[in-house]
Amino acid sequence: MAPNITYGDGIADETELRLCGDVSGAKRAVELGISPWFNSIAFARAGGKAIAVDPDATTIAEMRHRADTSEVTVQCLQADLADLGDIASTSCEVVVAAQSIVGVDDLGRLLRQVHRVLKPSMPFVISMPHPFLAVEATKPYGTAGRTIGEWFTALERSNFRVDQVKELGVGPTQPVPTALVLRARKEGS
């Protein structure tokens, strides 16, 4: 069964975007940085073996509480987002980072760790505020964070192939996308 993952407020979720795939049958699914939507619980409810990784002890405690309340099991790892050493190599079917890795300093290290834990061809789904949102007269594109091109380059250098790009949030009152969702698949072994 596919999980009902949320990628950001007011944008399409997994039921519409279909980026993660089926996690039923105890497939390992990682939430990299616990999002405000506690996506690990959705993984567990869908039949996956949910793993939540976050550096903040308070956020980990809240995840544990919510998992207990929801009567599901979520393995919680308090660790730096780029420190996935407690997860076995090539053991995961999906990794999701919903609005959680935009400000990571050493993106290359994080991507190498995600590549290590994913099985070949499995997806890494990343959502973030759209880079265009930060553009102002005094802040040209690319000065307030990574550009879309920089995300593509970092993923490619870490042996990922981007196969889905979703620019979401455009509407009658919002002429610029508010969210960017990328799905990259692990290449190689």
N, C-alpha and C positions, 0 to 999 in steps of 0.2 A: 504494500500500500504506500502511496506517496504521502509524505508529511505535509502539513499545512504550515509551511514556513512563511514568516513575515520578513520582508526586506526593508521596510521603512514605512513610516506613517503616510497614509493617503495614497500609496501606490499599490499596484497589483501584487498579489502574493503568489505562493507556489501553486495554488489550485489553478491559477490562470497562466503563469509563466512556465511551469513544468520544466524546471532546470535541474532538480536534484535526482529525480528518478525514484524508484521503489526502494524503500529501506526495510521492508518487512522481512521476516525470517532471520532476525537478529543481525542484519547487516550493520556494520560499524559506521556511525555518522558522527562527525565532530562539529561542534559549534565553537569556532575560534573567536574568543572574545564574546562573553555572554551579552546578548543584545537585550534591549528593553522588552523584547517580546519573548524571551526565554525559549528560543527555538529548540533547544535540546528536549524539552518536554514534548513538542510536536513530533520529534524524531522517535522518542520512546513510545508515544501513543500510536504511532504508525507501525510499531513492531520492530524498530531498530534498536541496536545497542548504542545508546546515546552517550557521548562523551562531551563534557563542557570544560573548556580551558579558559581561565581568566586569571590575571595577576592579583586581583583585588579580593581579599578575604571576605569582605562584607557581601560582595556580589556572589561569591561561591556559597556563602551561608544562605543567601536568599534563594539561590537555585535549589539547594538541598531542601529548604522549606517548601518551596513550590512543588518540587518533585514528590515529596512526601504527601502533600495535600492532594496532588493529582493521582496519587497511588501508582506512580511509575518509578522506574529505576534510572538514574542518570549518574554516570561516573563523573565526579568532579575533580579536576586537577587544577590546583592553584599553582600557576607557573607563568613565566613570561610567554607571550604569544609565540615567540620564535623558539621556545624551548619545549619541544614535543618529544623529548627523550623517553617519557613514560609510555608512549604509544609505539607499538611494534611497527617496523618497516613493512610497507606494502600490505597493511591490514585493514584499511578503511575504504569504504565505497563512496563516501562524499565528505567534503569539508565545506562548511558555510561560514563566511565572515560577513555578518549583516551589520553594516555601519560601524565596524570595529577595528579596521586596520588602516584607515586613512592616514593617521598620524604616526605610524610606525617608522622609526628612524632607519633601521637596517632591514629594508623591505626584501633585499636579496636573501638574507639569512632566513627570514620567515618563509619565503617562497620555497627555498631549498628544503626546509623542514616539512612543509606541506607536501611537496613532491615526494619526499622520503616515505611518508605515512600512507599516501594514496596508492591504491592498486592501479596498474596500467589502464589508461583510457578513462579513468573515473574522474568526476567533475569536482572542481573547486569553484564555488559560487561566491562572488564578492559583490556586496552592495555598498554604495557610498553616496553622499551628497554629490550631485553632478558638479564637475569642476567649473562649468560655466557660471554657476551661482555666485562664485566669489568675484566675478569680473565687475569692475567699476572703473570709472575714469582714472582713478589713481592706482588701481590694481589691475594691470593687464593680465590676460589669460596666462596662467602658468606661474605667476608670482606668489600666489596664495596657496599653493599645493601642487601635487602632481597633475600633469595633463593626461588626457586619454592616451596620447602617444607614449608617454612615459610609463603608464600602466602596461600597455601592450609590450613595450620593450623589456620591462622587468619580468613579465610573465614568460616571454619568449626566451630570454636568457636563462631562465630557470627550467627550461624544457617543458613549458606548457603551451598549448595551442588554444587560443580564444576561438570558440565556435558560436557564441551567442553574445550579442551586445544589445542591451535594452536601455533606451533613454526615455525615462518615464516622468510623468508629472506635468506635461504640457496640457494646458486647458484654456478656456476662454479668458480667464484672468491671469494666466501664467504662460507667457510666451516662450520661456526658457525651461528646459527640462530641470526638474528638481532632484532627480535620482538617476544614477548610473548603475546598472547591474551587468556584471560580466560573468560568463561561464567559461572557464578554461579547463581543458582536459589534460591529464598527465600524459606526456609522450615518453616513450622508452620504459625501462624497467626500474 
